[in-house]
């Protein structure tokens, strides 16, 4: 009798899919966050390089005028 109760409890536990959507959405959010972090890190380096070049050109133009 007790074995049947455990067996049916395990069967219902493994067939229950209520929390599956939450896990899938959280995994999707983690993947999107990781991709965004990678893109922003890569773009941040190139944007920093662009601003450095602009700063150098402004400084050289300022020195030429002075």
N, C-alpha and C positions, 0 to 999 in steps of 0.2 A: 504494500500500500504506500509506504513512504517512498520507495523507489519510483513509483509512478508519478508521485507529486513532484519530485526533483526532475524527473525526465520531462514532464509537461512544462515545468517552470523554465527549464533550459531551452526547450523547443520554442516557447513563447518569447523568451528573451532574444533568441537569435533571429526570430522572424519579425520582431518589432522594428519598424523603420522610422519611428517618429523623430529621432535625433539626427538622422542621416542628413537631412537638408542643412541643418546648422553646421555640421562638420564640413560639408561640401562648400558652403558659402564662406566659411572661415578660411579654408584652404585657398579658395579663389582670392580672397582679400589679401592673404599672405603673399601669393604669387604676384598680384597686382602691385602691392607695396614694394616687393623686392625689385620688380621691373622699374617702377618709378624711381626708386633709390639709385639704381644703376644708371638710368638715363640722366637723372639730375646730377649725379656725381660726374659723369662724363661731360655733360654740357657745362657744368659749373667750371670745369678746368678750361674748356675752350672759351667760355664767356670771360673768364678772368684774363685769359691771354689777349682777347680782343680789347678789353679795357686797358690793359697794360700798353698795348700798341697805341691806342688813342692818347693815353697819358704822355707817352714818349713824343708823339707828333705834336701835341699841344705845347709841351715843354720846349721842343726844338723850335717851333714857330714863335713862341714867346721870346726865346733867346735871340732869334733872328731879328725880331722887331726892336728889341731893347738896345 
